[in-house]
Amino acid sequence: MFRGVNNLNLDAKGRMAVPTRYRERIRDLSAGQMVVTIDTDERCLLLYPLPVWEEIERKLDALPSFNRQARRVQRLLIGHATECEMDGQGRLLLPPPLREFAVMDKKVVLIGQGKKFELWDEQSWSERRNSWLDEDDGDDMALPADLESLSL
C-alpha cells in the first residue's frame, strides 16, 4: 500500500527521486518497472507498478470498442501510458509530454493512493486540495452507501 503526501522536486531532465520509504516496495512489486499515464478527470499523472497497470490495462482493453466513453478512456489512459524504470538512485524519468499535460515545472507532490500514486504540480495540488476542503456538503457531495458506515 502506498500512502502519504510527499513534496518533491523534478531535476532539469524531468527526473523525480522516489521517496526512500516506497523504493523497496516498488522493487518487490515490479523490479522498479512503473507505468505513468494521465488522469482523465484532473491535470495530474497516475503512477502504477507495472503488474498493477497490466491488470488495469487488461480491463480497459476488454471494454466495448463501440462505446464512445469506453473508447475515450482507452485512448487517454492507454494512449498516454509510458513505461519508466526506477534507476539505481531511485529516480524516475517523467516524459516531457506527460509533464506538460500536468503542467509540471520543478515542485511536485506525490500522493500515495493505495496501489498507485498521483503526481501533481505543487501549486495545482494546493489549489485543488483547498477547493475540495472548501466544498459545500450539498446533496451532490453525499457519500456512496458503502462508505456511509465508515468510521474515521
N, CA, C and O atoms as a GROMACS GRO file, in nm:
protein
  608
    1MET      N    1   0.083  -0.119   0.000
    1MET     CA    2   0.000   0.000   0.000
    1MET      C    3   0.087   0.125   0.000
    1MET      O    4   0.182   0.136   0.078
    2PHE      N    5   0.054   0.217  -0.087
    2PHE     CA    6   0.123   0.346  -0.091
    2PHE      C    7   0.030   0.449  -0.028
    2PHE      O    8  -0.087   0.460  -0.064
    3ARG      N    9   0.083   0.523   0.066
    3ARG     CA   10   0.003   0.628   0.131
    3ARG      C   11   0.094   0.743   0.169
    3ARG      O   12   0.216   0.727   0.180
    4GLY      N   13   0.034   0.858   0.188
    4GLY     CA   14   0.109   0.975   0.231
    4GLY      C   15   0.128   1.077   0.121
    4GLY      O   16   0.114   1.048   0.002
    5VAL      N   17   0.161   1.199   0.164
    5VAL     CA   18   0.186   1.311   0.074
    5VAL      C   19   0.334   1.346   0.084
    5VAL      O   20   0.388   1.360   0.193
    6ASN      N   21   0.398   1.359  -0.032
    6ASN     CA   22   0.541   1.386  -0.038
    6ASN      C   23   0.568   1.501  -0.133
    6ASN      O   24   0.531   1.494  -0.250
    7ASN      N   25   0.633   1.605  -0.085
    7ASN     CA   26   0.673   1.717  -0.169
    7ASN      C   27   0.811   1.684  -0.226
    7ASN      O   28   0.905   1.655  -0.152
    8LEU      N   29   0.821   1.690  -0.359
    8LEU     CA   30   0.943   1.652  -0.429
    8LEU      C   31   0.982   1.758  -0.531
    8LEU      O   32   0.905   1.850  -0.559
    9ASN      N   33   1.102   1.743  -0.585
    9ASN     CA   34   1.149   1.831  -0.692
    9ASN      C   35   1.181   1.748  -0.815
    9ASN      O   36   1.228   1.635  -0.805
   10LEU      N   37   1.155   1.807  -0.932
   10LEU     CA   38   1.200   1.748  -1.057
   10LEU      C   39   1.333   1.813  -1.091
   10LEU      O   40   1.350   1.933  -1.073
   11ASP      N   41   1.428   1.734  -1.140
   11ASP     CA   42   1.555   1.793  -1.182
   11ASP      C   43   1.539   1.848  -1.324
   11ASP      O   44   1.431   1.840  -1.382
   12ALA      N   45   1.647   1.902  -1.380
   12ALA     CA   46   1.641   1.966  -1.512
   12ALA      C   47   1.602   1.868  -1.622
   12ALA      O   48   1.550   1.911  -1.725
   13LYS      N   49   1.626   1.739  -1.603
   13LYS     CA   50   1.590   1.638  -1.702
   13LYS      C   51   1.450   1.583  -1.683
   13LYS      O   52   1.404   1.502  -1.764
   14GLY      N   53   1.380   1.626  -1.578
   14GLY     CA   54   1.246   1.576  -1.552
   14GLY      C   55   1.243   1.450  -1.469
   14GLY      O   56   1.146   1.374  -1.473
   15ARG      N   57   1.351   1.427  -1.393
   15ARG     CA   58   1.357   1.310  -1.306
   15ARG      C   59   1.310   1.347  -1.166
   15ARG      O   60   1.331   1.458  -1.118
   16MET      N   61   1.247   1.250  -1.102
   16MET     CA   62   1.200   1.268  -0.965
   16MET      C   63   1.256   1.154  -0.882
   16MET      O   64   1.257   1.039  -0.925
   17ALA      N   65   1.303   1.187  -0.763
   17ALA     CA   66   1.353   1.085  -0.671
   17ALA      C   67   1.235   1.028  -0.594
   17ALA      O   68   1.165   1.100  -0.524
   18VAL      N   69   1.213   0.898  -0.608
   18VAL     CA   70   1.107   0.831  -0.534
   18VAL      C   71   1.147   0.829  -0.386
   18VAL      O   72   1.259   0.791  -0.354
   19PRO      N   73   1.058   0.870  -0.297
   19PRO     CA   74   1.092   0.866  -0.154
   19PRO      C   75   1.142   0.727  -0.113
   19PRO      O   76   1.088   0.624  -0.156
   20THR      N   77   1.243   0.726  -0.030
   20THR     CA   78   1.307   0.602   0.014
   20THR      C   79   1.208   0.501   0.069
   20THR      O   80   1.221   0.381   0.044
   21ARG      N   81   1.109   0.548   0.142
   21ARG     CA   82   1.014   0.455   0.205
   21ARG      C   83   0.932   0.374   0.106
   21ARG      O   84   0.873   0.273   0.145
   22TYR      N   85   0.925   0.416  -0.022
   22TYR     CA   86   0.850   0.342  -0.123
   22TYR      C   87   0.938   0.253  -0.211
   22TYR      O   88   0.888   0.161  -0.274
   23ARG      N   89   1.066   0.279  -0.216
   23ARG     CA   90   1.154   0.214  -0.314
   23ARG      C   91   1.155   0.061  -0.302
   23ARG      O   92   1.141  -0.009  -0.402
   24GLU      N   93   1.170   0.010  -0.182
   24GLU     CA   94   1.176  -0.135  -0.166
   24GLU      C   95   1.045  -0.201  -0.208
   24GLU      O   96   1.046  -0.306  -0.273
   25ARG      N   97   0.935  -0.140  -0.173
   25ARG     CA   98   0.802  -0.194  -0.211
   25ARG      C   99   0.787  -0.196  -0.363
   25ARG      O  100   0.735  -0.293  -0.420
   26ILE      N  101   0.833  -0.090  -0.430
   26ILE     CA  102   0.826  -0.084  -0.576
   26ILE      C  103   0.916  -0.190  -0.637
   26ILE      O  104   0.877  -0.256  -0.734
   27ARG      N  105   1.034  -0.207  -0.582
   27ARG     CA  106   1.124  -0.312  -0.634
   27ARG      C  107   1.063  -0.450  -0.614
   27ARG      O  108   1.072  -0.536  -0.702
   28ASP      N  109   1.000  -0.473  -0.498
   28ASP     CA  110   0.936  -0.603  -0.471
   28ASP      C  111   0.819  -0.629  -0.565
   28ASP      O  112   0.803  -0.740  -0.614
   29LEU      N  113   0.738  -0.527  -0.590
   29LEU     CA  114   0.619  -0.542  -0.673
   29LEU      C  115   0.650  -0.553  -0.821
   29LEU      O  116   0.585  -0.628  -0.894
   30SER      N  117   0.752  -0.477  -0.866
   30SER     CA  118   0.768  -0.463  -1.010
   30SER      C  119   0.912  -0.454  -1.057
   30SER      O  120   0.937  -0.416  -1.172
   31ALA      N  121   1.008  -0.488  -0.972
   31ALA     CA  122   1.150  -0.477  -1.008
   31ALA      C  123   1.184  -0.336  -1.057
   31ALA      O  124   1.270  -0.318  -1.143
   32GLY      N  125   1.114  -0.237  -1.001
   32GLY     CA  126   1.139  -0.097  -1.037
   32GLY      C  127   1.069  -0.051  -1.163
   32GLY      O  128   1.084   0.065  -1.201
   33GLN      N  129   0.993  -0.138  -1.228
   33GLN     CA  130   0.920  -0.103  -1.350
   33GLN      C  131   0.788  -0.035  -1.314
   33GLN      O  132   0.707  -0.092  -1.241
   34MET      N  133   0.768   0.085  -1.365
   34MET     CA  134   0.647   0.163  -1.337
   34MET      C  135   0.584   0.206  -1.469
   34MET      O  136   0.649   0.208  -1.574
   35VAL      N  137   0.457   0.241  -1.462
   35VAL     CA  138   0.386   0.298  -1.577
   35VAL      C  139   0.324   0.428  -1.531
   35VAL      O  140   0.258   0.433  -1.427
   36VAL      N  141   0.345   0.533  -1.610
   36VAL     CA  142   0.286   0.662  -1.580
   36VAL      C  143   0.190   0.697  -1.693
   36VAL      O  144   0.220   0.676  -1.810
   37THR      N  145   0.073   0.751  -1.657
   37THR     CA  146  -0.027   0.792  -1.754
   37THR      C  147  -0.099   0.914  -1.698
   37THR      O  148  -0.071   0.959  -1.586
   38ILE      N  149  -0.193   0.966  -1.776
   38ILE     CA  150  -0.267   1.084  -1.731
   38ILE      C  151  -0.391   1.043  -1.653
   38ILE      O  152  -0.439   0.930  -1.666
   39ASP      N  153  -0.441   1.133  -1.574
   39ASP     CA  154  -0.570   1.115  -1.508
   39ASP      C  155  -0.675   1.174  -1.602
   39ASP      O  156  -0.652   1.278  -1.663
   40THR      N  157  -0.788   1.108  -1.615
   40THR     CA  158  -0.891   1.156  -1.708
   40THR      C  159  -0.979   1.266  -1.651
   40THR      O  160  -1.057   1.326  -1.724
   41ASP      N  161  -0.968   1.294  -1.518
   41ASP     CA  162  -1.053   1.394  -1.456
   41ASP      C  163  -0.976   1.517  -1.407
   41ASP      O  164  -1.035   1.624  -1.391
   42GLU      N  165  -0.848   1.503  -1.384
   42GLU     CA  166  -0.767   1.611  -1.327
   42GLU      C  167  -0.638   1.626  -1.406
   42GLU      O  168  -0.599   1.536  -1.480
   43ARG      N  169  -0.572   1.739  -1.391
   43ARG     CA  170  -0.443   1.763  -1.456
   43ARG      C  171  -0.330   1.709  -1.368
   43ARG      O  172  -0.245   1.784  -1.321
   44CYS      N  173  -0.332   1.579  -1.348
   44CYS     CA  174  -0.227   1.512  -1.272
   44CYS      C  175  -0.191   1.383  -1.343
   44CYS      O  176  -0.258   1.342  -1.438
   45LEU      N  177  -0.085   1.318  -1.296
   45LEU     CA  178  -0.042   1.192  -1.352
   45LEU      C  179  -0.071   1.079  -1.255
   45LEU      O  180  -0.078   1.100  -1.134
   46LEU      N  181  -0.087   0.960  -1.308
   46LEU     CA  182  -0.106   0.839  -1.229
   46LEU      C  183   0.016   0.752  -1.250
   46LEU      O  184   0.061   0.733  -1.363
   47LEU      N  185   0.068   0.699  -1.143
   47LEU     CA  186   0.191   0.620  -1.147
   47LEU      C  187   0.165   0.484  -1.084
   47LEU      O  188   0.131   0.475  -0.966
   48TYR      N  189   0.181   0.378  -1.164
   48TYR     CA  190   0.148   0.242  -1.122
   48TYR      C  191   0.270   0.151  -1.129
   48TYR      O  192   0.351   0.165  -1.221
   49PRO      N  193   0.286   0.058  -1.034
   49PRO     CA  194   0.380  -0.052  -1.055
   49PRO      C  195   0.332  -0.131  -1.177
   49PRO      O  196   0.211  -0.146  -1.196
   50LEU      N  197   0.423  -0.180  -1.258
   50LEU     CA  198   0.386  -0.245  -1.384
   50LEU      C  199   0.281  -0.354  -1.370
   50LEU      O  200   0.186  -0.354  -1.448
   51PRO      N  201   0.291  -0.449  -1.275
   51PRO     CA  202   0.188  -0.553  -1.265
   51PRO      C  203   0.049  -0.497  -1.235
   51PRO      O  204  -0.051  -0.550  -1.284
   52VAL      N  205   0.041  -0.393  -1.156
   52VAL     CA  206  -0.089  -0.331  -1.125
   52VAL      C  207  -0.145  -0.267  -1.251
   52VAL      O  208  -0.263  -0.282  -1.281
   53TRP      N  209  -0.059  -0.197  -1.327
   53TRP     CA  210  -0.103  -0.136  -1.451
   53TRP      C  211  -0.150  -0.242  -1.551
   53TRP      O  212  -0.253  -0.222  -1.617
   54GLU      N  213  -0.079  -0.352  -1.563
   54GLU     CA  214  -0.116  -0.455  -1.659
   54GLU      C  215  -0.256  -0.510  -1.631
   54GLU      O  216  -0.330  -0.542  -1.724
   55GLU      N  217  -0.292  -0.520  -1.505
   55GLU     CA  218  -0.427  -0.564  -1.468
   55GLU      C  219  -0.531  -0.461  -1.513
   55GLU      O  220  -0.636  -0.498  -1.567
   56ILE      N  221  -0.503  -0.335  -1.493
   56ILE     CA  222  -0.594  -0.227  -1.535
   56ILE      C  223  -0.603  -0.224  -1.687
   56ILE      O  224  -0.712  -0.208  -1.743
   57GLU      N  225  -0.490  -0.238  -1.752
   57GLU     CA  226  -0.488  -0.235  -1.899
   57GLU      C  227  -0.571  -0.348  -1.959
   57GLU      O  228  -0.640  -0.328  -2.058
   58ARG      N  229  -0.566  -0.468  -1.897
   58ARG     CA  230  -0.650  -0.579  -1.944
   58ARG      C  231  -0.798  -0.543  -1.934
   58ARG      O  232  -0.876  -0.571  -2.024
   59LYS      N  233  -0.835  -0.480  -1.823
   59LYS     CA  234  -0.975  -0.440  -1.804
   59LYS      C  235  -1.016  -0.332  -1.905
   59LYS      O  236  -1.126  -0.336  -1.959
   60LEU      N  237  -0.927  -0.237  -1.928
   60LEU     CA  238  -0.956  -0.131  -2.026
   60LEU      C  239  -0.969  -0.190  -2.166
   60LEU      O  240  -1.057  -0.151  -2.243
   61ASP      N  241  -0.881  -0.282  -2.198
   61ASP     CA  242  -0.882  -0.344  -2.331
   61ASP      C  243  -1.010  -0.425  -2.355
   61ASP      O  244  -1.053  -0.440  -2.469
   62ALA      N  245  -1.069  -0.476  -2.248
   62ALA     CA  246  -1.190  -0.557  -2.259
   62ALA      C  247  -1.317  -0.472  -2.274
   62ALA      O  248  -1.424  -0.527  -2.299
   63LEU      N  249  -1.307  -0.342  -2.259
   63LEU     CA  250  -1.425  -0.256  -2.272
   63LEU      C  251  -1.475  -0.259  -2.415
   63LEU      O  252  -1.397  -0.280  -2.508
   64PRO      N  253  -1.606  -0.238  -2.435
   64PRO     CA  254  -1.661  -0.242  -2.570
   64PRO      C  255  -1.609  -0.127  -2.656
   64PRO      O  256  -1.616  -0.011  -2.616
   65SER      N  257  -1.558  -0.161  -2.773
   65SER     CA  258  -1.497  -0.059  -2.859
   65SER      C  259  -1.600   0.032  -2.926
   65SER      O  260  -1.563   0.138  -2.978
   66PHE      N  261  -1.728  -0.005  -2.924
   66PHE     CA  262  -1.830   0.080  -2.985
   66PHE      C  263  -1.892   0.178  -2.886
   66PHE      O  264  -1.975   0.260  -2.924
   67ASN      N  265  -1.851   0.171  -2.761
   67ASN     CA  266  -1.898   0.265  -2.660
   67ASN      C  267  -1.805   0.386  -2.662
   67ASN      O  268  -1.685   0.373  -2.640
   68ARG      N  269  -1.861   0.503  -2.690
   68ARG     CA  270  -1.779   0.625  -2.704
   68ARG      C  271  -1.700   0.659  -2.579
   68ARG      O  272  -1.584   0.696  -2.587
   69GLN      N  273  -1.763   0.647  -2.462
   69GLN     CA  274  -1.694   0.679  -2.337
   69GLN      C  275  -1.583   0.578  -2.309
   69GLN      O  276  -1.476   0.616  -2.261
   70ALA      N  277  -1.608   0.452  -2.338
   70ALA     CA  278  -1.504   0.350  -2.319
   70ALA      C  279  -1.385   0.379  -2.411
   70ALA      O  280  -1.270   0.370  -2.367
   71ARG      N  281  -1.411   0.412  -2.535
   71ARG     CA  282  -1.303   0.444  -2.630
   71ARG      C  283  -1.226   0.568  -2.584
   71ARG      O  284  -1.104   0.573  -2.596
   72ARG      N  285  -1.297   0.666  -2.530
   72ARG     CA  286  -1.231   0.787  -2.480
   72ARG      C  287  -1.132   0.751  -2.370
   72ARG      O  288  -1.017   0.795  -2.371
   73VAL      N  289  -1.178   0.671  -2.274
   73VAL     CA  290  -1.092   0.633  -2.162
   73VAL      C  291  -0.974   0.549  -2.212
   73VAL      O  292  -0.861   0.569  -2.168
   74GLN      N  293  -1.001   0.455  -2.303
   74GLN     CA  294  -0.892   0.374  -2.359
   74GLN      C  295  -0.788   0.462  -2.427
   74GLN      O  296  -0.668   0.446  -2.404
   75ARG      N  297  -0.834   0.553  -2.510
   75ARG     CA  298  -0.741   0.641  -2.583
   75ARG      C  299  -0.656   0.723  -2.487
   75ARG      O  300  -0.535   0.737  -2.505
   76LEU      N  301  -0.721   0.778  -2.386
   76LEU     CA  302  -0.647   0.864  -2.294
   76LEU      C  303  -0.553   0.787  -2.203
   76LEU      O  304  -0.435   0.822  -2.192
   77LEU      N  305  -0.603   0.684  -2.138
   77LEU     CA  306  -0.520   0.612  -2.041
   77LEU      C  307  -0.414   0.525  -2.108
   77LEU      O  308  -0.296   0.535  -2.075
   78ILE      N  309  -0.455   0.440  -2.201
   78ILE     CA  310  -0.359   0.352  -2.266
   78ILE      C  311  -0.270   0.432  -2.361
   78ILE      O  312  -0.150   0.408  -2.371
   79GLY      N  313  -0.330   0.526  -2.430
   79GLY     CA  314  -0.253   0.607  -2.526
   79GLY      C  315  -0.141   0.687  -2.462
   79GLY      O  316  -0.037   0.707  -2.525
   80HIS      N  317  -0.161   0.732  -2.341
   80HIS     CA  318  -0.057   0.810  -2.272
   80HIS      C  319   0.033   0.725  -2.183
   80HIS      O  320   0.134   0.774  -2.134
   81ALA      N  321  -0.002   0.600  -2.163
   81ALA     CA  322   0.074   0.513  -2.072
   81ALA      C  323   0.218   0.498  -2.123
   81ALA      O  324   0.242   0.463  -2.239
   82THR      N  325   0.311   0.524  -2.034
   82THR     CA  326   0.453   0.517  -2.068
   82THR      C  327   0.526   0.440  -1.958
   82THR      O  328   0.512   0.471  -1.840
   83GLU      N  329   0.603   0.341  -1.998
   83GLU     CA  330   0.682   0.266  -1.901
   83GLU      C  331   0.804   0.348  -1.861
   83GLU      O  332   0.866   0.415  -1.944
   84CYS      N  333   0.837   0.341  -1.734
   84CYS     CA  334   0.958   0.405  -1.685
   84CYS      C  335   1.018   0.314  -1.577
   84CYS      O  336   0.946   0.243  -1.508
   85GLU      N  337   1.147   0.319  -1.565
   85GLU     CA  338   1.216   0.231  -1.472
   85GLU      C  339   1.289   0.314  -1.367
   85GLU      O  340   1.356   0.412  -1.399
   86MET      N  341   1.276   0.272  -1.242
   86MET     CA  342   1.347   0.338  -1.134
   86MET      C  343   1.496   0.307  -1.150
   86MET      O  344   1.534   0.190  -1.158
   87ASP      N  345   1.578   0.410  -1.153
   87ASP     CA  346   1.722   0.387  -1.170
   87ASP      C  347   1.788   0.352  -1.037
   87ASP      O  348   1.721   0.342  -0.935
   88GLY      N  349   1.918   0.334  -1.038
   88GLY     CA  350   1.993   0.294  -0.920
   88GLY      C  351   1.985   0.393  -0.805
   88GLY      O  352   2.005   0.356  -0.690
   89GLN      N  353   1.956   0.519  -0.836
   89GLN     CA  354   1.941   0.621  -0.733
   89GLN      C  355   1.796   0.639  -0.690
   89GLN      O  356   1.765   0.729  -0.612
   90GLY      N  357   1.707   0.554  -0.740
   90GLY     CA  358   1.566   0.562  -0.703
   90GLY      C  359   1.490   0.672  -0.773
   90GLY      O  360   1.390   0.722  -0.722
   91ARG      N  361   1.537   0.711  -0.892
   91ARG     CA  362   1.472   0.819  -0.967
   91ARG      C  363   1.390   0.762  -1.083
   91ARG      O  364   1.421   0.656  -1.138
   92LEU      N  365   1.286   0.836  -1.118
   92LEU     CA  366   1.204   0.805  -1.236
   92LEU      C  367   1.208   0.923  -1.330
   92LEU      O  368   1.196   1.038  -1.287
   93LEU      N  369   1.227   0.896  -1.458
   93LEU     CA  370   1.225   1.000  -1.560
   93LEU      C  371   1.083   1.012  -1.614
   93LEU      O  372   1.028   0.917  -1.668
   94LEU      N  373   1.025   1.130  -1.597
   94LEU     CA  374   0.888   1.154  -1.644
   94LEU      C  375   0.894   1.213  -1.785
   94LEU      O  376   0.963   1.313  -1.806
   95PRO      N  377   0.825   1.154  -1.881
   95PRO     CA  378   0.830   1.201  -2.019
   95PRO      C  379   0.778   1.344  -2.033
   95PRO      O  380   0.681   1.382  -1.967
   96PRO      N  381   0.844   1.425  -2.118
   96PRO     CA  382   0.801   1.565  -2.136
   96PRO      C  383   0.653   1.583  -2.170
   96PRO      O  384   0.590   1.672  -2.112
   97PRO      N  385   0.593   1.503  -2.261
   97PRO     CA  386   0.450   1.526  -2.291
   97PRO      C  387   0.360   1.509  -2.168
   97PRO      O  388   0.260   1.579  -2.154
   98LEU      N  389   0.395   1.415  -2.080
   98LEU     CA  390   0.314   1.395  -1.960
   98LEU      C  391   0.337   1.508  -1.859
   98LEU      O  392   0.243   1.552  -1.793
   99ARG      N  393   0.460   1.555  -1.848
   99ARG     CA  394   0.487   1.670  -1.760
   99ARG      C  395   0.412   1.792  -1.810
   99ARG      O  396   0.359   1.870  -1.731
  100GLU      N  397   0.408   1.810  -1.942
  100GLU     CA  398   0.335   1.924  -2.000
  100GLU      C  399   0.186   1.912  -1.971
  100GLU      O  400   0.122   2.011  -1.935
  101PHE      N  401   0.130   1.792  -1.988
  101PHE     CA  402  -0.013   1.772  -1.959
  101PHE      C  403  -0.046   1.815  -1.817
  101PHE      O  404  -0.146   1.883  -1.794
  102ALA      N  405   0.038   1.775  -1.720
  102ALA     CA  406   0.011   1.803  -1.579
  102ALA      C  407   0.069   1.937  -1.536
  102ALA      O  408   0.068   1.970  -1.417
  103VAL      N  409   0.118   2.016  -1.630
  103VAL     CA  410   0.171   2.150  -1.606
  103VAL      C  411   0.275   2.146  -1.492
  103VAL      O  412   0.270   2.226  -1.399
  104MET      N  413   0.369   2.051  -1.503
  104MET     CA  414   0.471   2.033  -1.400
  104MET      C  415   0.597   2.108  -1.438
  104MET      O  416   0.646   2.101  -1.551
  105ASP      N  417   0.649   2.179  -1.339
  105ASP     CA  418   0.773   2.251  -1.360
  105ASP      C  419   0.881   2.188  -1.274
  105ASP      O  420   0.949   2.095  -1.317
  106LYS      N  421   0.897   2.237  -1.154
  106LYS     CA  422   1.002   2.186  -1.066
  106LYS      C  423   0.946   2.120  -0.940
  106LYS      O  424   0.989   2.011  -0.903
  107LYS      N  425   0.851   2.184  -0.876
  107LYS     CA  426   0.796   2.133  -0.750
  107LYS      C  427   0.672   2.050  -0.777
  107LYS      O  428   0.578   2.095  -0.841
  108VAL      N  429   0.675   1.925  -0.727
  108VAL     CA  430   0.564   1.833  -0.747
  108VAL      C  431   0.526   1.769  -0.614
  108VAL      O  432   0.600   1.775  -0.516
  109VAL      N  433   0.407   1.708  -0.612
  109VAL     CA  434   0.357   1.639  -0.495
  109VAL      C  435   0.320   1.497  -0.537
  109VAL      O  436   0.242   1.477  -0.630
  110LEU      N  437   0.377   1.399  -0.466
  110LEU     CA  438   0.349   1.258  -0.488
  110LEU      C  439   0.256   1.211  -0.377
  110LEU      O  440   0.289   1.222  -0.259
  111ILE      N  441   0.140   1.159  -0.416
  111ILE     CA  442   0.039   1.122  -0.319
  111ILE      C  443   0.009   0.972  -0.332
  111ILE      O  444  -0.035   0.926  -0.437
  112GLY      N  445   0.033   0.898  -0.225
  112GLY     CA  446   0.002   0.756  -0.224
  112GLY      C  447  -0.148   0.736  -0.225
  112GLY      O  448  -0.221   0.799  -0.150
  113GLN      N  449  -0.194   0.645  -0.313
  113GLN     CA  450  -0.336   0.617  -0.328
  113GLN      C  451  -0.362   0.467  -0.327
  113GLN      O  452  -0.439   0.416  -0.408
  114GLY      N  453  -0.297   0.398  -0.234
  114GLY     CA  454  -0.316   0.255  -0.225
  114GLY      C  455  -0.224   0.180  -0.319
  114GLY      O  456  -0.105   0.164  -0.290
  115LYS      N  457  -0.277   0.135  -0.433
  115LYS     CA  458  -0.198   0.058  -0.529
  115LYS      C  459  -0.124   0.147  -0.628
  115LYS      O  460  -0.045   0.097  -0.708
  116LYS      N  461  -0.150   0.276  -0.625
  116LYS     CA  462  -0.089   0.368  -0.721
  116LYS      C  463  -0.052   0.498  -0.651
  116LYS      O  464  -0.079   0.517  -0.532
  117PHE      N  465   0.010   0.587  -0.727
  117PHE     CA  466   0.039   0.723  -0.682
  117PHE      C  467  -0.029   0.821  -0.776
  117PHE      O  468  -0.050   0.792  -0.894
  118GLU      N  469  -0.062   0.938  -0.723
  118GLU     CA  470  -0.095   1.053  -0.806
  118GLU      C  471   0.024   1.146  -0.797
  118GLU      O  472   0.086   1.160  -0.692
  119LEU      N  473   0.055   1.211  -0.909
  119LEU     CA  474   0.164   1.307  -0.913
  119LEU      C  475   0.109   1.439  -0.965
  119LEU      O  476   0.057   1.446  -1.077
  120TRP      N  477   0.122   1.543  -0.884
  120TRP     CA  478   0.064   1.674  -0.912
  120TRP      C  479   0.173   1.781  -0.914
  120TRP      O  480   0.274   1.770  -0.845
  121ASP      N  481   0.150   1.883  -0.993
  121ASP     CA  482   0.225   2.006  -0.978
  121ASP      C  483   0.190   2.062  -0.840
  121ASP      O  484   0.073   2.060  -0.801
  122GLU      N  485   0.288   2.110  -0.766
  122GLU     CA  486   0.264   2.152  -0.628
  122GLU      C  487   0.156   2.260  -0.615
  122GLU      O  488   0.069   2.251  -0.528
  123GLN      N  489   0.160   2.360  -0.701
  123GLN     CA  490   0.059   2.466  -0.693
  123GLN      C  491  -0.080   2.413  -0.728
  123GLN      O  492  -0.178   2.447  -0.662
  124SER      N  493  -0.088   2.331  -0.832
  124SER     CA  494  -0.218   2.272  -0.871
  124SER      C  495  -0.274   2.187  -0.757
  124SER      O  496  -0.394   2.193  -0.729
  125TRP      N  497  -0.189   2.108  -0.692
  125TRP     CA  498  -0.233   2.026  -0.580
  125TRP      C  499  -0.288   2.112  -0.468
  125TRP      O  500  -0.396   2.084  -0.414
  126SER      N  501  -0.217   2.216  -0.432
  126SER     CA  502  -0.262   2.303  -0.322
  126SER      C  503  -0.397   2.366  -0.354
  126SER      O  504  -0.484   2.372  -0.267
  127GLU      N  505  -0.414   2.412  -0.477
  127GLU     CA  506  -0.540   2.474  -0.516
  127GLU      C  507  -0.655   2.373  -0.513
  127GLU      O  508  -0.762   2.402  -0.458
  128ARG      N  509  -0.634   2.254  -0.570
  128ARG     CA  510  -0.741   2.153  -0.573
  128ARG      C  511  -0.773   2.103  -0.433
  128ARG      O  512  -0.890   2.089  -0.398
  129ARG      N  513  -0.671   2.077  -0.354
  129ARG     CA  514  -0.694   2.030  -0.216
  129ARG      C  515  -0.776   2.133  -0.141
  129ARG      O  516  -0.872   2.098  -0.073
  130ASN      N  517  -0.740   2.258  -0.152
  130ASN     CA  518  -0.814   2.364  -0.082
  130ASN      C  519  -0.957   2.374  -0.134
  130ASN      O  520  -1.049   2.396  -0.055
  131SER      N  521  -0.977   2.359  -0.264
  131SER     CA  522  -1.114   2.367  -0.316
  131SER      C  523  -1.197   2.249  -0.267
  131SER      O  524  -1.315   2.266  -0.237
  132TRP      N  525  -1.137   2.129  -0.258
  132TRP     CA  526  -1.211   2.014  -0.204
  132TRP      C  527  -1.245   2.035  -0.058
  132TRP      O  528  -1.355   2.000  -0.014
  133LEU      N  529  -1.153   2.091   0.018
  133LEU     CA  530  -1.179   2.115   0.160
  133LEU      C  531  -1.286   2.222   0.181
  133LEU      O  532  -1.358   2.220   0.281
  134ASP      N  533  -1.295   2.316   0.086
  134ASP     CA  534  -1.391   2.426   0.097
  134ASP      C  535  -1.527   2.394   0.039
  134ASP      O  536  -1.622   2.470   0.058
  135GLU      N  537  -1.540   2.280  -0.031
  135GLU     CA  538  -1.666   2.246  -0.096
  135GLU      C  539  -1.778   2.233   0.004
  135GLU      O  540  -1.759   2.189   0.118
  136ASP      N  541  -1.896   2.273  -0.041
  136ASP     CA  542  -2.018   2.262   0.039
  136ASP      C  543  -2.058   2.116   0.050
  136ASP      O  544  -2.035   2.039  -0.043
  137ASP      N  545  -2.115   2.077   0.160
  137ASP     CA  546  -2.161   1.939   0.180
  137ASP      C  547  -2.303   1.920   0.126
  137ASP      O  548  -2.388   1.863   0.195
  138GLY      N  549  -2.329   1.967   0.005
  138GLY     CA  550  -2.461   1.954  -0.055
  138GLY      C  551  -2.491   1.810  -0.093
  138GLY      O  552  -2.409   1.721  -0.072
  139ASP      N  553  -2.608   1.790  -0.150
  139ASP     CA  554  -2.651   1.656  -0.189
  139ASP      C  555  -2.556   1.591  -0.289
  139ASP      O  556  -2.538   1.469  -0.287
  140ASP      N  557  -2.493   1.672  -0.378
  140ASP     CA  558  -2.404   1.613  -0.476
  140ASP      C  559  -2.274   1.563  -0.413
  140ASP      O  560  -2.194   1.497  -0.479
  141MET      N  561  -2.252   1.594  -0.285
  141MET     CA  562  -2.132   1.550  -0.215
  141MET      C  563  -2.162   1.434  -0.119
  141MET      O  564  -2.077   1.398  -0.038
  142ALA      N  565  -2.280   1.377  -0.129
  142ALA     CA  566  -2.317   1.267  -0.040
  142ALA      C  567  -2.225   1.147  -0.063
  142ALA      O  568  -2.186   1.118  -0.176
  143LEU      N  569  -2.194   1.078   0.044
  143LEU     CA  570  -2.110   0.959   0.035
  143LEU      C  571  -2.186   0.845  -0.029
  143LEU      O  572  -2.307   0.832  -0.011
  144PRO      N  573  -2.116   0.761  -0.105
  144PRO     CA  574  -2.180   0.640  -0.155
  144PRO      C  575  -2.226   0.555  -0.037
  144PRO      O  576  -2.167   0.560   0.070
  145ALA      N  577  -2.330   0.478  -0.057
  145ALA     CA  578  -2.390   0.398   0.051
  145ALA      C  579  -2.288   0.309   0.121
  145ALA      O  580  -2.294   0.292   0.242
  146ASP      N  581  -2.193   0.251   0.045
  146ASP     CA  582  -2.097   0.161   0.108
  146ASP      C  583  -1.993   0.233   0.193
  146ASP      O  584  -1.916   0.168   0.264
  147LEU      N  585  -1.988   0.367   0.187
  147LEU     CA  586  -1.896   0.444   0.272
  147LEU      C  587  -1.965   0.509   0.391
  147LEU      O  588  -1.899   0.562   0.480
  148GLU      N  589  -2.097   0.508   0.393
  148GLU     CA  590  -2.170   0.576   0.499
  148GLU      C  591  -2.143   0.517   0.638
  148GLU      O  592  -2.152   0.588   0.738
  149SER      N  593  -2.109   0.390   0.644
  149SER     CA  594  -2.086   0.327   0.774
  149SER      C  595  -1.939   0.335   0.816
  149SER      O  596  -1.904   0.288   0.924
  150LEU      N  597  -1.853   0.394   0.734
  150LEU     CA  598  -1.712   0.406   0.766
  150LEU      C  599  -1.690   0.506   0.879
  150LEU      O  600  -1.738   0.619   0.875
  151SER      N  601  -1.620   0.463   0.979
  151SER     CA  602  -1.590   0.549   1.094
  151SER      C  603  -1.444   0.589   1.086
  151SER      O  604  -1.356   0.504   1.077
  152LEU      N  605  -1.418   0.720   1.089
  152LEU     CA  606  -1.281   0.770   1.084
  152LEU      C  607  -1.236   0.819   1.219
  152LEU      O  608  -1.123   0.865   1.234
   0.00000   0.00000   0.00000
